Amino acid sequence: MKLAFGIVLLVMAVFLIVSVLMQSGKDKKLSGTIAGGAETFFGKTNAGKWDKKLSVLTTVVAIVFVLVVIAMYIFVG
């Protein structure tokens, strides 16, 4: 059970890191540089939709990540 929790946490942690780096953010200076500029790859209209979906997905995965950490602490000890 400890191994399963560890694998799930590792996959979610990698996803969170990548998804946060891909978001353009409010300022669009540093994160746009890191992500390579989502507007140039996806187009201006699709970039806004992509950022919104990525933001919601990142929030959901972050909440599930915290819940899995708490469950691991309770069940595995």
C-alpha positions in Angstrom: 0.0 0.0 0.0 2.9 2.3 0.8 4.3 1.7 -2.7 1.0 2.5 -4.4 0.6 5.8 -2.4 4.2 6.7 -3.4 3.7 6.1 -7.1 0.5 8.1 -7.1 2.2 11.0 -5.3 5.2 10.9 -7.6 3.0 11.1 -10.7 0.9 13.9 -9.3 3.9 15.8 -8.2 5.5 15.7 -11.6 2.2 16.8 -13.2 1.9 19.7 -10.8 5.4 20.9 -11.5 4.9 20.7 -15.3 1.4 22.3 -15.2 2.5 25.2 -13.1 5.4 25.9 -15.4 3.1 25.8 -18.4 0.6 28.3 -17.1 1.1 31.8 -18.5 0.2 33.6 -15.3 -1.0 37.2 -14.9 2.3 38.9 -15.6 3.3 36.7 -18.6 7.0 37.7 -18.3 8.9 34.9 -16.6 6.4 32.0 -17.0 5.8 32.8 -20.6 9.5 32.5 -21.1 9.7 29.2 -19.3 6.7 27.7 -21.1 7.8 29.0 -24.5 4.7 31.2 -25.0 1.5 29.3 -25.2 0.0 32.0 -27.4 2.4 31.3 -30.2 1.9 27.6 -30.2 -1.9 27.4 -29.6 -3.0 30.6 -31.2 -4.4 33.6 -29.2 -8.0 32.3 -28.8 -7.0 28.7 -27.9 -4.3 29.9 -25.5 -6.9 31.5 -23.2 -9.0 28.3 -23.2 -6.0 26.1 -22.6 -4.8 28.3 -19.7 -8.3 28.2 -18.1 -8.5 24.4 -18.4 -4.9 23.9 -17.2 -5.6 26.2 -14.2 -8.7 24.2 -13.2 -7.0 20.9 -13.7 -4.0 22.0 -11.6 -6.3 23.1 -8.8 -8.1 19.8 -8.8 -4.9 17.7 -8.9 -3.4 19.9 -6.1 -6.4 19.2 -3.9 -6.3 15.5 -4.6 -2.6 15.5 -3.9 -3.2 17.0 -0.4 -5.9 14.4 0.2 -3.7 11.6 -0.8 -0.9 12.8 1.5 -3.4 13.0 4.4 -4.7 9.5 3.6 -1.2 8.2 3.4 -0.4 9.7 6.8 -3.6 8.2 8.3 -3.5 4.7 6.8 0.2 4.0 6.3 1.5 6.0 9.2 
